[in-house]
Amino acid sequence: MSKAVLDASALLAMLLDEPGGDRVARMAADATISVVNLSEAADYYARQGMPRDVLVRMFADLPVAVATADAELAIDAAMLRPLTNKAGLSLGDRFCLALARRLGCEAVTADHAWLTIAEEAGVRIALIR
């Protein structure tokens, strides 16, 4: 069972060895990321010109579990829109929050704005930096 749900910023911090990335690496084996947030991280590398086969291998080697996005999770993420709008959260951010709420674990991010909606969203937030 997962203890944390990573957003794209947390995963990228680990992969790029950014501040807080070491913290993410320590929790990775007990963490989950939604396929939506994985796509956001993949997008970063695609924009850098990384070949698809290299990206597929890199992500296949991650110790993080990948959760699919079903219709119910998509609706839960959409329902967070009014609440998260004031904090400027994206669709991917809302998927992370919805998955963390579903799994009953904390959402891990580098985005401090998440703290402003955490209580209302019913999700514990862990900042990596």
TIRO-2110 file (N, C-alpha, C; in Angstrom, 1 decimal):
// TIRO-2110
0.8, -1.2, 0.0, N, 1, A
0.0, 0.0, 0.0, CA, 1, A
0.9, 1.3, 0.0, C, 1, A
0.5, 2.2, -0.8, N, 2, A
1.2, 3.5, -0.9, CA, 2, A
1.1, 4.3, 0.3, C, 2, A
2.2, 5.0, 0.7, N, 3, A
2.2, 5.9, 1.8, CA, 3, A
2.1, 7.4, 1.2, C, 3, A
2.3, 7.5, -0.1, N, 4, A
2.4, 8.9, -0.6, CA, 4, A
2.0, 8.8, -2.1, C, 4, A
1.5, 9.9, -2.6, N, 5, A
1.2, 10.1, -4.0, CA, 5, A
2.1, 11.3, -4.5, C, 5, A
2.9, 11.0, -5.5, N, 6, A
3.8, 12.1, -6.0, CA, 6, A
3.1, 12.9, -7.1, C, 6, A
3.4, 14.2, -7.2, N, 7, A
3.0, 14.9, -8.3, CA, 7, A
4.2, 15.0, -9.2, C, 7, A
4.1, 15.6, -10.4, N, 8, A
5.2, 15.7, -11.4, CA, 8, A
6.4, 16.4, -10.8, C, 8, A
6.1, 17.5, -10.1, N, 9, A
7.2, 18.3, -9.5, CA, 9, A
8.1, 17.4, -8.6, C, 9, A
7.5, 16.6, -7.8, N, 10, A
8.2, 15.7, -6.9, CA, 10, A
9.1, 14.7, -7.7, C, 10, A
8.4, 14.1, -8.7, N, 11, A
9.1, 13.1, -9.5, CA, 11, A
10.3, 13.7, -10.2, C, 11, A
10.1, 14.9, -10.8, N, 12, A
11.2, 15.6, -11.5, CA, 12, A
12.3, 16.0, -10.6, C, 12, A
11.9, 16.4, -9.4, N, 13, A
13.0, 16.8, -8.4, CA, 13, A
13.9, 15.6, -8.2, C, 13, A
13.3, 14.4, -8.1, N, 14, A
14.1, 13.2, -7.9, CA, 14, A
15.0, 12.9, -9.1, C, 14, A
14.4, 12.9, -10.3, N, 15, A
15.0, 12.5, -11.5, CA, 15, A
16.1, 13.5, -11.9, C, 15, A
15.9, 14.8, -11.6, N, 16, A
16.8, 15.8, -12.0, CA, 16, A
17.8, 16.2, -10.9, C, 16, A
17.7, 15.5, -9.7, N, 17, A
18.6, 15.7, -8.6, CA, 17, A
18.5, 17.2, -8.1, C, 17, A
17.2, 17.6, -8.0, N, 18, A
17.0, 19.0, -7.5, CA, 18, A
16.8, 19.0, -6.0, C, 18, A
16.8, 20.1, -5.4, N, 19, A
16.5, 20.2, -4.0, CA, 19, A
15.2, 19.4, -3.6, C, 19, A
15.2, 18.6, -2.6, N, 20, A
14.1, 17.8, -2.2, CA, 20, A
14.0, 16.5, -2.9, C, 20, A
14.8, 16.3, -4.0, N, 21, A
14.8, 15.1, -4.7, CA, 21, A
15.2, 13.9, -3.9, C, 21, A
16.2, 14.1, -3.0, N, 22, A
16.6, 13.0, -2.1, CA, 22, A
15.5, 12.5, -1.2, C, 22, A
14.7, 13.4, -0.8, N, 23, A
13.5, 13.1, 0.1, CA, 23, A
12.6, 12.2, -0.7, C, 23, A
12.3, 12.6, -2.0, N, 24, A
11.4, 11.8, -2.8, CA, 24, A
12.0, 10.4, -3.1, C, 24, A
13.3, 10.3, -3.3, N, 25, A
14.0, 9.0, -3.6, CA, 25, A
13.8, 8.1, -2.4, C, 25, A
13.9, 8.6, -1.2, N, 26, A
13.7, 7.8, 0.0, CA, 26, A
12.3, 7.2, 0.1, C, 26, A
11.3, 7.9, -0.4, N, 27, A
10.0, 7.4, -0.2, CA, 27, A
9.4, 6.7, -1.5, C, 27, A
10.2, 6.7, -2.6, N, 28, A
9.7, 6.3, -3.9, CA, 28, A
9.2, 4.8, -3.9, C, 28, A
9.8, 3.9, -3.1, N, 29, A
9.4, 2.5, -3.1, CA, 29, A
8.0, 2.4, -2.5, C, 29, A
7.6, 3.3, -1.7, N, 30, A
6.2, 3.3, -1.1, CA, 30, A
5.3, 4.3, -1.7, C, 30, A
5.6, 4.8, -2.9, N, 31, A
4.8, 5.9, -3.5, CA, 31, A
4.2, 5.5, -4.7, C, 31, A
3.1, 6.2, -5.1, N, 32, A
2.4, 6.0, -6.3, CA, 32, A
2.3, 7.4, -7.1, C, 32, A
2.2, 7.3, -8.4, N, 33, A
2.0, 8.5, -9.2, CA, 33, A
0.9, 8.2, -10.2, C, 33, A
0.0, 9.1, -10.4, N, 34, A
-1.0, 8.9, -11.4, CA, 34, A
-0.4, 8.9, -12.8, C, 34, A
-1.0, 8.2, -13.7, N, 35, A
-0.5, 8.2, -15.1, CA, 35, A
-0.6, 9.6, -15.7, C, 35, A
-1.5, 10.5, -15.2, N, 36, A
-1.6, 11.8, -15.6, CA, 36, A
-0.3, 12.6, -15.2, C, 36, A
0.1, 12.5, -14.0, N, 37, A
1.3, 13.1, -13.5, CA, 37, A
2.6, 12.6, -14.1, C, 37, A
2.6, 11.3, -14.4, N, 38, A
3.7, 10.7, -15.1, CA, 38, A
3.8, 11.3, -16.5, C, 38, A
2.7, 11.5, -17.1, N, 39, A
2.7, 12.2, -18.4, CA, 39, A
3.3, 13.6, -18.4, C, 39, A
2.9, 14.3, -17.3, N, 40, A
3.5, 15.7, -17.1, CA, 40, A
5.0, 15.6, -17.0, C, 40, A
5.5, 14.6, -16.3, N, 41, A
7.0, 14.5, -16.1, CA, 41, A
7.6, 14.1, -17.5, C, 41, A
6.9, 13.2, -18.2, N, 42, A
7.4, 12.8, -19.5, CA, 42, A
7.5, 13.9, -20.5, C, 42, A
6.5, 14.8, -20.3, N, 43, A
6.4, 16.0, -21.2, CA, 43, A
7.7, 16.8, -21.1, C, 43, A
8.2, 17.0, -19.8, N, 44, A
9.4, 17.7, -19.6, CA, 44, A
10.5, 17.2, -20.5, C, 44, A
10.7, 15.9, -20.4, N, 45, A
11.8, 15.2, -21.2, CA, 45, A
11.5, 15.3, -22.7, C, 45, A
10.3, 15.1, -23.1, N, 46, A
9.9, 15.2, -24.5, CA, 46, A
10.3, 16.6, -25.1, C, 46, A
10.1, 17.6, -24.3, N, 47, A
10.4, 19.0, -24.7, CA, 47, A
11.9, 19.2, -24.8, C, 47, A
12.7, 18.4, -24.1, N, 48, A
14.1, 18.4, -24.1, CA, 48, A
14.7, 17.6, -25.3, C, 48, A
13.8, 16.9, -26.0, N, 49, A
14.2, 16.1, -27.1, CA, 49, A
14.6, 14.7, -26.8, C, 49, A
14.3, 14.2, -25.6, N, 50, A
14.7, 12.8, -25.3, CA, 50, A
13.9, 11.8, -26.2, C, 50, A
14.6, 10.9, -26.8, N, 51, A
13.9, 9.9, -27.6, CA, 51, A
12.9, 9.0, -26.8, C, 51, A
11.9, 8.6, -27.4, N, 52, A
10.8, 7.9, -26.8, CA, 52, A
11.3, 6.6, -26.1, C, 52, A
12.1, 5.9, -26.8, N, 53, A
12.6, 4.6, -26.2, CA, 53, A
13.4, 4.8, -24.9, C, 53, A
14.2, 5.9, -24.9, N, 54, A
15.0, 6.2, -23.7, CA, 54, A
14.0, 6.6, -22.5, C, 54, A
13.0, 7.4, -22.9, N, 55, A
12.0, 7.8, -21.9, CA, 55, A
11.3, 6.6, -21.3, C, 55, A
10.9, 5.7, -22.2, N, 56, A
10.1, 4.5, -21.8, CA, 56, A
11.0, 3.7, -20.8, C, 56, A
12.2, 3.5, -21.2, N, 57, A
13.1, 2.7, -20.3, CA, 57, A
13.4, 3.4, -18.9, C, 57, A
13.5, 4.7, -19.0, N, 58, A
13.8, 5.5, -17.7, CA, 58, A
12.6, 5.3, -16.8, C, 58, A
11.4, 5.5, -17.3, N, 59, A
10.2, 5.4, -16.5, CA, 59, A
9.9, 4.0, -16.1, C, 59, A
10.2, 3.0, -16.9, N, 60, A
10.0, 1.6, -16.5, CA, 60, A
10.9, 1.2, -15.3, C, 60, A
12.0, 1.8, -15.2, N, 61, A
12.9, 1.5, -14.1, CA, 61, A
12.6, 2.2, -12.8, C, 61, A
11.6, 3.1, -12.8, N, 62, A
11.2, 3.8, -11.5, CA, 62, A
10.6, 2.8, -10.5, C, 62, A
11.0, 3.1, -9.2, N, 63, A
10.4, 2.2, -8.2, CA, 63, A
9.0, 2.6, -7.8, C, 63, A
8.5, 3.7, -8.4, N, 64, A
7.2, 4.2, -8.1, CA, 64, A
6.1, 3.5, -8.8, C, 64, A
5.0, 3.2, -8.1, N, 65, A
3.8, 2.5, -8.7, CA, 65, A
3.1, 3.6, -9.5, C, 65, A
2.5, 3.1, -10.7, N, 66, A
1.8, 4.0, -11.5, CA, 66, A
0.3, 3.6, -11.5, C, 66, A
-0.5, 4.6, -11.1, N, 67, A
-2.0, 4.3, -11.0, CA, 67, A
-2.7, 4.8, -12.3, C, 67, A
-3.5, 4.0, -12.8, N, 68, A
-4.3, 4.4, -14.0, CA, 68, A
-5.4, 5.4, -13.6, C, 68, A
-5.9, 6.2, -14.5, N, 69, A
-6.9, 7.1, -14.3, CA, 69, A
-8.2, 6.6, -14.8, C, 69, A
-9.1, 6.2, -13.9, N, 70, A
-10.4, 5.7, -14.3, CA, 70, A
-11.4, 6.9, -14.3, C, 70, A
-12.6, 6.6, -14.8, N, 71, A
-13.6, 7.6, -14.9, CA, 71, A
-14.0, 8.3, -13.5, C, 71, A
-14.0, 7.5, -12.5, N, 72, A
-14.3, 8.0, -11.2, CA, 72, A
-13.2, 9.0, -10.7, C, 72, A
-12.0, 8.6, -10.9, N, 73, A
-10.9, 9.5, -10.5, CA, 73, A
-10.9, 10.8, -11.4, C, 73, A
-11.2, 10.7, -12.6, N, 74, A
-11.3, 11.8, -13.5, CA, 74, A
-12.4, 12.8, -13.0, C, 74, A
-13.5, 12.2, -12.6, N, 75, A
-14.6, 13.1, -12.0, CA, 75, A
-14.2, 13.7, -10.7, C, 75, A
-13.5, 12.9, -9.9, N, 76, A
-13.1, 13.5, -8.6, CA, 76, A
-12.1, 14.6, -8.8, C, 76, A
-11.2, 14.5, -9.8, N, 77, A
-10.3, 15.5, -10.1, CA, 77, A
-11.0, 16.8, -10.6, C, 77, A
-12.0, 16.6, -11.5, N, 78, A
-12.8, 17.7, -12.0, CA, 78, A
-13.5, 18.4, -10.9, C, 78, A
-14.0, 17.7, -9.9, N, 79, A
-14.8, 18.3, -8.8, CA, 79, A
-13.9, 19.1, -7.9, C, 79, A
-12.6, 18.9, -8.0, N, 80, A
-11.7, 19.8, -7.2, CA, 80, A
-11.5, 21.1, -7.8, C, 80, A
-11.9, 21.3, -9.1, N, 81, A
-11.6, 22.5, -9.8, CA, 81, A
-12.0, 23.8, -9.1, C, 81, A
-13.3, 23.9, -8.6, N, 82, A
-13.7, 25.2, -7.9, CA, 82, A
-12.8, 25.5, -6.7, C, 82, A
-12.5, 24.5, -6.0, N, 83, A
-11.7, 24.6, -4.8, CA, 83, A
-10.2, 25.0, -5.1, C, 83, A
-9.6, 24.4, -6.1, N, 84, A
-8.2, 24.6, -6.4, CA, 84, A
-7.9, 25.8, -7.3, C, 84, A
-9.0, 26.3, -7.9, N, 85, A
-8.8, 27.4, -8.9, CA, 85, A
-8.1, 28.6, -8.2, C, 85, A
-8.4, 28.9, -7.0, N, 86, A
-7.8, 30.1, -6.3, CA, 86, A
-6.3, 29.9, -6.1, C, 86, A
-5.9, 28.6, -6.0, N, 87, A
-4.5, 28.3, -5.8, CA, 87, A
-3.7, 28.1, -7.1, C, 87, A
-4.4, 28.2, -8.3, N, 88, A
-3.8, 28.0, -9.6, CA, 88, A
-3.4, 26.6, -9.9, C, 88, A
-4.0, 25.6, -9.3, N, 89, A
-3.6, 24.3, -9.6, CA, 89, A
-4.1, 23.8, -10.9, C, 89, A
-3.3, 22.9, -11.5, N, 90, A
-3.6, 22.4, -12.9, CA, 90, A
-4.4, 21.1, -12.8, C, 90, A
-4.8, 20.6, -13.9, N, 91, A
-5.6, 19.4, -14.0, CA, 91, A
-4.7, 18.2, -13.4, C, 91, A
-3.5, 18.2, -13.8, N, 92, A
-2.6, 17.2, -13.2, CA, 92, A
-2.5, 17.3, -11.7, C, 92, A
-2.4, 18.5, -11.1, N, 93, A
-2.4, 18.7, -9.7, CA, 93, A
-3.6, 18.1, -9.1, C, 93, A
-4.8, 18.3, -9.7, N, 94, A
-6.0, 17.8, -9.2, CA, 94, A
-6.1, 16.3, -9.2, C, 94, A
-5.5, 15.7, -10.2, N, 95, A
-5.4, 14.2, -10.3, CA, 95, A
-4.6, 13.7, -9.1, C, 95, A
-3.5, 14.3, -8.8, N, 96, A
-2.7, 13.9, -7.7, CA, 96, A
-3.4, 14.0, -6.4, C, 96, A
-4.1, 15.1, -6.2, N, 97, A
-4.9, 15.3, -5.0, CA, 97, A
-6.0, 14.3, -4.9, C, 97, A
-6.7, 14.0, -6.0, N, 98, A
-7.8, 13.1, -6.0, CA, 98, A
-7.3, 11.7, -5.7, C, 98, A
-6.2, 11.3, -6.3, N, 99, A
-5.6, 10.0, -6.0, CA, 99, A
-5.2, 9.8, -4.6, C, 99, A
-4.5, 10.9, -4.0, N, 100, A
-4.1, 10.8, -2.6, CA, 100, A
-5.3, 10.7, -1.7, C, 100, A
-6.4, 11.4, -2.0, N, 101, A
-7.6, 11.3, -1.2, CA, 101, A
-8.2, 9.9, -1.3, C, 101, A
-8.2, 9.3, -2.5, N, 102, A
-8.7, 8.0, -2.7, CA, 102, A
-7.9, 6.9, -1.9, C, 102, A
-6.6, 7.1, -1.9, N, 103, A
-5.7, 6.1, -1.3, CA, 103, A
-5.5, 6.4, 0.2, C, 103, A
-6.0, 7.6, 0.6, N, 104, A
-5.9, 7.9, 2.1, CA, 104, A
-4.4, 8.2, 2.5, C, 104, A
-3.6, 8.8, 1.6, N, 105, A
-2.3, 9.1, 1.9, CA, 105, A
-1.9, 10.5, 1.5, C, 105, A
-0.7, 10.9, 1.8, N, 106, A
-0.3, 12.3, 1.6, CA, 106, A
0.0, 12.5, 0.1, C, 106, A
-0.2, 13.8, -0.3, N, 107, A
0.2, 14.2, -1.7, CA, 107, A
1.6, 14.9, -1.5, C, 107, A
2.5, 14.5, -2.4, N, 108, A
3.9, 15.1, -2.3, CA, 108, A
4.2, 16.0, -3.4, C, 108, A
4.6, 17.2, -3.1, N, 109, A
4.8, 18.2, -4.2, CA, 109, A
5.9, 19.2, -3.8, C, 109, A
6.3, 20.0, -4.7, N, 110, A
7.2, 21.1, -4.5, CA, 110, A
6.4, 22.5, -4.5, C, 110, A
5.1, 22.4, -4.8, N, 111, A
4.3, 23.6, -4.9, CA, 111, A
3.6, 24.0, -3.6, C, 111, A
4.1, 25.1, -3.1, N, 112, A
3.6, 25.6, -1.8, CA, 112, A
2.1, 26.0, -1.8, C, 112, A
1.6, 26.4, -3.0, N, 113, A
0.2, 26.8, -3.1, CA, 113, A
-0.7, 25.7, -2.7, C, 113, A
-0.3, 24.5, -2.7, N, 114, A
-1.2, 23.4, -2.3, CA, 114, A
-1.6, 23.5, -0.9, C, 114, A
-0.7, 24.1, -0.1, N, 115, A
-1.1, 24.2, 1.4, CA, 115, A
-2.3, 25.0, 1.6, C, 115, A
-2.6, 26.0, 0.7, N, 116, A
-3.7, 26.8, 0.9, CA, 116, A
-5.1, 26.1, 0.7, C, 116, A
-5.1, 25.0, 0.1, N, 117, A
-6.3, 24.3, -0.2, CA, 117, A
-6.4, 22.9, 0.5, C, 117, A
-5.3, 22.5, 1.1, N, 118, A
-5.2, 21.1, 1.7, CA, 118, A
-6.3, 20.7, 2.6, C, 118, A
-6.6, 21.6, 3.5, N, 119, A
-7.7, 21.2, 4.5, CA, 119, A
-9.0, 21.1, 3.8, C, 119, A
-9.4, 22.0, 3.0, N, 120, A
-10.7, 22.0, 2.3, CA, 120, A
-10.7, 20.8, 1.3, C, 120, A
-9.6, 20.4, 0.8, N, 121, A
-9.6, 19.2, -0.2, CA, 121, A
-9.5, 17.9, 0.6, C, 121, A
-9.2, 18.0, 1.9, N, 122, A
-9.2, 16.8, 2.7, CA, 122, A
-8.0, 15.9, 2.4, C, 122, A
-6.9, 16.5, 2.1, N, 123, A
-5.6, 15.8, 1.7, CA, 123, A
-4.5, 16.4, 2.5, C, 123, A
-3.7, 15.5, 3.0, N, 124, A
-2.4, 15.9, 3.7, CA, 124, A
-1.4, 16.2, 2.6, C, 124, A
-0.7, 17.3, 2.7, N, 125, A
0.3, 17.7, 1.8, CA, 125, A
1.7, 17.7, 2.4, C, 125, A
2.6, 17.1, 1.7, N, 126, A
4.0, 17.1, 2.1, CA, 126, A
4.8, 17.8, 1.1, C, 126, A
5.5, 18.9, 1.5, N, 127, A
6.3, 19.7, 0.6, CA, 127, A
7.7, 19.1, 0.7, C, 127, A
8.4, 19.0, -0.5, N, 128, A
9.7, 18.4, -0.6, CA, 128, A
10.8, 19.5, -0.4, C, 128, A
10.4, 20.7, -0.4, N, 129, A
11.4, 21.8, -0.2, CA, 129, A
10.7, 23.1, 0.3, C, 129, A
END
